[in-house]
């Protein structure tokens, strides 16, 4: 049961961190040029994205606390109900690398939450606050590398760099899917946004292609550090889980390619206010669900000993 809860906590923590960073990458990179022309519809999209960021931070906080609780129980060997009856939580929080990283992450979550509240309340300063939130969310995301297998790999600097790049690429692509769905929902009901849908989709397509390339390169590097050989890939539990993750990733890439090259091509030939936006939105939601499955596989890998020992 402890392992199952730990997988749930890690999935929620990684997913919330990816979504948070992806939300502000989407807002700055995809909506940034559109934001130069102020409109009520665009402001409404920004408010919805800030509310999404707020829920992401709540999920990150709650899953972070659950993850810490589970780690205390694992370290002390006590049942979950008695995990805090000893000083094990103090030892974990103040005397371990995990605890120091967790203190840092909780501080970043608190700062980001304040910035989100200010962004919802102060429209005039929203752009500056979004830039600050982007920086905080990326640091929060990258800090996950310090509590992963990569941090304990033999070639630690290379492992940390590969893991950090992997997380950033995932946030820009997978983390941007739900914000894209929110934008498409609003674009269907707004003629001013529907006219900007195609440029936004083009920017997202270009960024996604770059992210897929980076995910492949960093994934190969991380896999070599943690698996070590083709034989271990097919004969260890970690290798099997990695293969399942790669299969899900391949399906995700295929679905994304269909959306980018088939539906987006049709959008250039017909009005962007047509039912194609609704179809694209449904496909993006499917991509999001598949992306969550990939994140869950990452969480499973995180609680499984690597094929290559220390």
C-alpha positions as CSV (number, residue, x, y, z in Angstrom):
1,X,0.0,0.0,0.0
2,X,2.9,2.3,0.8
3,X,4.3,1.9,-2.7
4,X,0.9,2.5,-4.3
5,X,0.4,5.7,-2.3
6,X,3.9,6.8,-3.2
7,X,3.3,6.3,-6.9
8,X,0.1,8.4,-6.6
9,X,1.9,11.2,-4.7
10,X,4.8,11.2,-7.2
11,X,2.4,11.3,-10.1
12,X,0.5,14.2,-8.7
13,X,3.7,16.1,-7.7
14,X,5.4,15.6,-11.1
15,X,2.2,16.2,-13.1
16,X,1.4,19.4,-11.1
17,X,4.9,20.8,-11.6
18,X,4.9,20.0,-15.3
19,X,1.5,21.6,-15.7
20,X,2.5,24.7,-13.8
21,X,5.6,25.4,-15.8
22,X,3.8,24.4,-19.1
23,X,1.0,26.9,-18.3
24,X,3.3,29.9,-18.2
25,X,5.4,28.7,-21.1
26,X,2.2,28.5,-23.1
27,X,1.2,32.0,-22.0
28,X,4.5,33.6,-22.8
29,X,5.5,31.8,-26.0
30,X,2.2,30.9,-27.6
31,X,-0.1,33.7,-26.4
32,X,2.7,36.3,-26.0
33,X,2.4,37.8,-29.5
34,X,-1.4,37.6,-29.4
35,X,-1.3,39.4,-26.1
36,X,0.1,42.5,-27.7
37,X,-3.5,43.2,-28.9
38,X,-5.6,43.5,-25.8
39,X,-9.0,42.0,-25.8
40,X,-11.5,40.8,-23.2
41,X,-11.5,37.3,-24.6
42,X,-7.7,37.1,-24.2
43,X,-7.8,38.5,-20.7
44,X,-10.4,35.8,-19.9
45,X,-8.0,33.1,-21.2
46,X,-5.3,34.6,-19.0
47,X,-7.5,34.5,-15.9
48,X,-8.4,30.9,-16.6
49,X,-4.8,29.9,-17.0
50,X,-4.0,31.6,-13.7
51,X,-6.8,29.7,-12.0
52,X,-5.4,26.5,-13.5
53,X,-2.0,27.5,-12.1
54,X,-3.6,28.0,-8.7
55,X,-5.1,24.5,-8.7
56,X,-1.8,23.1,-9.9
57,X,-0.1,24.7,-6.9
58,X,-2.7,23.2,-4.5
59,X,-2.1,19.8,-6.0
60,X,1.7,20.3,-5.7
61,X,1.4,21.3,-2.1
62,X,-0.9,18.4,-1.0
63,X,1.0,15.8,-3.0
64,X,4.2,17.1,-1.6
65,X,3.0,16.8,2.0
66,X,1.7,13.2,1.2
67,X,5.1,12.3,-0.4
68,X,7.0,13.6,2.7
69,X,4.7,11.7,5.0
70,X,5.2,8.5,3.1
71,X,9.0,9.0,3.1
72,X,8.9,9.5,6.9
73,X,6.9,6.2,7.3
74,X,9.4,4.4,5.0
75,X,12.4,5.7,6.8
76,X,11.1,5.0,10.3
77,X,9.5,1.7,9.5
78,X,6.4,2.7,11.4
79,X,2.7,2.6,10.2
80,X,1.5,5.8,8.5
81,X,-0.7,6.7,11.5
82,X,2.4,6.7,13.8
83,X,5.0,8.1,11.3
84,X,5.2,11.5,13.1
85,X,5.4,10.0,16.6
86,X,9.2,10.0,16.5
87,X,11.8,12.5,15.4
88,X,12.2,10.7,12.1
89,X,10.4,13.6,10.3
90,X,12.9,16.1,11.7
91,X,15.8,13.9,10.6
92,X,14.4,13.6,7.1
93,X,13.5,17.3,6.8
94,X,16.7,18.8,8.2
95,X,19.4,16.2,7.8
96,X,18.8,14.7,4.3
97,X,19.1,16.0,0.7
98,X,15.5,15.1,0.2
99,X,14.4,17.2,3.1
100,X,16.5,20.2,2.0
101,X,15.0,20.0,-1.5
102,X,11.5,19.7,-0.1
103,X,12.0,22.8,2.1
104,X,13.1,24.7,-1.1
105,X,10.2,23.4,-3.1
106,X,7.6,24.3,-0.4
107,X,9.1,27.8,-0.3
108,X,8.7,28.2,-4.1
109,X,5.1,26.9,-3.9
110,X,4.3,29.6,-1.4
111,X,5.9,32.3,-3.5
112,X,4.2,31.1,-6.6
113,X,0.8,31.0,-4.9
114,X,1.2,34.6,-3.8
115,X,2.1,35.7,-7.3
116,X,-0.9,33.9,-8.7
117,X,-3.3,35.6,-6.3
118,X,-1.7,38.9,-7.2
119,X,-2.1,38.1,-10.9
120,X,-5.8,37.4,-10.5
121,X,-6.3,40.6,-8.6
122,X,-4.2,43.0,-10.5
123,X,-4.7,43.0,-14.2
124,X,-2.3,45.9,-14.9
125,X,0.7,44.1,-13.4
126,X,-0.3,40.7,-14.7
127,X,2.3,40.4,-17.5
128,X,5.2,41.1,-15.1
129,X,3.8,38.7,-12.6
130,X,3.4,36.0,-15.3
131,X,7.1,36.4,-16.1
132,X,8.0,36.0,-12.5
133,X,5.7,32.9,-12.2
134,X,7.4,31.4,-15.3
135,X,10.8,31.7,-13.6
136,X,9.6,30.3,-10.3
137,X,7.7,27.5,-11.9
138,X,10.7,26.4,-14.0
139,X,13.0,26.4,-10.9
140,X,10.3,24.4,-9.1
141,X,10.2,21.9,-11.9
142,X,13.9,21.5,-12.3
143,X,14.3,20.9,-8.5
144,X,12.6,17.5,-9.0
145,X,15.8,16.3,-10.6
146,X,17.5,16.5,-7.2
147,X,15.1,13.8,-5.8
148,X,15.3,11.4,-8.7
149,X,17.4,8.5,-9.7
150,X,19.5,10.8,-11.8
151,X,20.8,12.6,-8.7
152,X,22.3,9.3,-7.5
153,X,23.7,8.1,-10.8
154,X,27.4,7.6,-11.2
155,X,27.8,10.5,-13.6
156,X,25.8,12.8,-11.5
157,X,26.2,16.1,-13.3
158,X,25.3,14.5,-16.7
159,X,22.3,12.7,-15.0
160,X,21.0,15.9,-13.4
161,X,21.4,17.9,-16.6
162,X,19.6,15.2,-18.7
163,X,16.8,14.9,-16.1
164,X,16.4,18.7,-15.9
165,X,16.2,19.0,-19.7
166,X,13.8,16.1,-19.9
167,X,11.5,17.8,-17.4
168,X,11.6,21.2,-19.2
169,X,10.8,19.6,-22.5
170,X,7.9,17.7,-21.1
171,X,6.5,20.8,-19.5
172,X,6.7,22.8,-22.7
173,X,4.9,20.1,-24.6
174,X,2.8,17.9,-22.3
175,X,2.3,20.7,-19.8
176,X,1.0,23.0,-22.5
177,X,-1.7,20.7,-23.7
178,X,-4.3,21.6,-21.1
179,X,-3.7,25.3,-21.5
180,X,-4.1,24.8,-25.3
181,X,-7.4,23.0,-24.7
182,X,-8.5,26.0,-22.6
183,X,-7.6,28.4,-25.3
184,X,-9.4,26.4,-28.0
185,X,-12.5,26.2,-25.8
186,X,-12.6,30.0,-25.6
187,X,-11.6,30.4,-29.3
188,X,-14.7,28.4,-30.4
189,X,-16.9,31.1,-28.8
190,X,-14.9,34.1,-29.8
191,X,-14.4,35.4,-33.4
192,X,-11.4,37.5,-32.3
193,X,-9.6,34.5,-30.7
194,X,-10.5,32.1,-33.5
195,X,-8.7,34.3,-35.9
196,X,-5.6,33.9,-33.7
197,X,-6.0,30.2,-33.3
198,X,-3.9,29.2,-36.3
199,X,-0.8,31.3,-35.3
200,X,-1.0,29.9,-31.8
201,X,-1.3,26.3,-33.1
202,X,1.7,26.9,-35.4
203,X,3.9,28.1,-32.5
204,X,2.8,25.2,-30.3
205,X,3.5,22.8,-33.1
206,X,7.0,24.2,-33.7
207,X,7.8,24.1,-29.9
208,X,6.4,20.6,-29.6
209,X,8.6,19.3,-32.3
210,X,11.6,20.7,-30.6
211,X,10.6,19.3,-27.3
212,X,10.1,15.8,-28.8
213,X,13.6,15.9,-30.2
214,X,15.0,17.0,-26.8
215,X,13.0,14.3,-25.0
216,X,14.4,11.7,-27.2
217,X,18.0,12.8,-26.8
218,X,17.8,13.3,-23.0
219,X,15.8,10.1,-22.6
220,X,18.5,8.1,-24.3
221,X,21.1,9.7,-22.1
222,X,19.1,9.0,-18.9
223,X,18.3,5.5,-20.0
224,X,22.0,4.6,-20.6
225,X,22.9,6.0,-17.1
226,X,20.1,4.0,-15.3
227,X,19.8,0.9,-17.4
228,X,23.3,0.4,-18.8
229,X,22.7,-2.3,-21.4
230,X,20.1,-3.7,-23.9
231,X,20.1,-7.0,-21.9
232,X,19.1,-5.1,-18.7
233,X,16.4,-3.3,-20.6
234,X,14.6,-6.6,-21.3
235,X,15.4,-8.6,-18.2
236,X,14.8,-6.1,-15.3
237,X,11.6,-4.6,-13.9
238,X,13.0,-1.1,-14.4
239,X,13.7,-2.0,-18.0
240,X,10.2,-3.3,-18.6
241,X,8.6,-0.2,-17.1
242,X,10.8,1.9,-19.3
243,X,9.6,0.0,-22.4
244,X,6.0,0.6,-21.4
245,X,6.7,4.3,-20.9
246,X,8.4,4.4,-24.4
247,X,5.4,2.7,-26.0
248,X,3.0,5.3,-24.4
249,X,5.4,8.1,-25.5
250,X,5.3,6.7,-29.1
251,X,1.5,6.7,-29.1
252,X,1.5,10.3,-27.7
253,X,3.9,11.4,-30.4
254,X,1.8,9.8,-33.1
255,X,-1.4,11.4,-31.8
256,X,0.3,14.7,-31.6
257,X,1.6,14.4,-35.2
258,X,-1.9,13.7,-36.5
259,X,-3.2,16.8,-34.8
260,X,-0.4,19.0,-36.1
261,X,-0.2,17.7,-39.7
262,X,-3.7,16.7,-40.5
263,X,-6.2,18.8,-38.6
264,X,-3.9,21.9,-38.6
265,X,-3.6,21.6,-42.4
266,X,-7.4,21.6,-42.7
267,X,-7.6,24.7,-40.5
268,X,-5.6,26.6,-43.1
269,X,-8.2,25.8,-45.7
270,X,-11.4,26.6,-43.8
271,X,-12.6,29.0,-41.2
272,X,-11.0,28.6,-37.8
273,X,-14.5,28.9,-36.3
274,X,-15.6,25.6,-37.8
275,X,-16.1,22.3,-36.0
276,X,-12.4,21.5,-36.6
277,X,-11.5,23.5,-33.5
278,X,-13.8,21.3,-31.5
279,X,-12.3,18.2,-33.0
280,X,-8.8,19.5,-32.3
281,X,-9.8,20.3,-28.7
282,X,-11.0,16.7,-28.2
283,X,-7.8,15.3,-29.5
284,X,-5.7,17.6,-27.3
285,X,-7.7,16.4,-24.3
286,X,-6.9,12.8,-25.4
287,X,-3.2,13.8,-25.6
288,X,-3.4,15.2,-22.1
289,X,-4.8,12.0,-20.7
290,X,-2.1,10.0,-22.4
291,X,0.5,12.4,-21.2
292,X,-0.8,11.8,-17.6
293,X,-0.3,8.1,-18.2
294,X,3.3,8.8,-19.2
295,X,3.8,10.8,-16.0
296,X,2.4,7.9,-14.0
297,X,5.0,5.6,-15.6
298,X,7.7,8.1,-14.6
299,X,6.4,7.9,-11.0
300,X,6.6,4.1,-11.2
301,X,10.1,4.2,-12.4
302,X,11.0,6.6,-9.6
303,X,10.1,4.0,-6.9
304,X,11.8,1.1,-8.8
305,X,15.5,0.5,-8.4
306,X,17.5,1.3,-11.6
307,X,18.7,-1.7,-13.6
308,X,22.3,-0.3,-13.3
309,X,23.3,-0.4,-9.7
310,X,25.2,2.4,-7.8
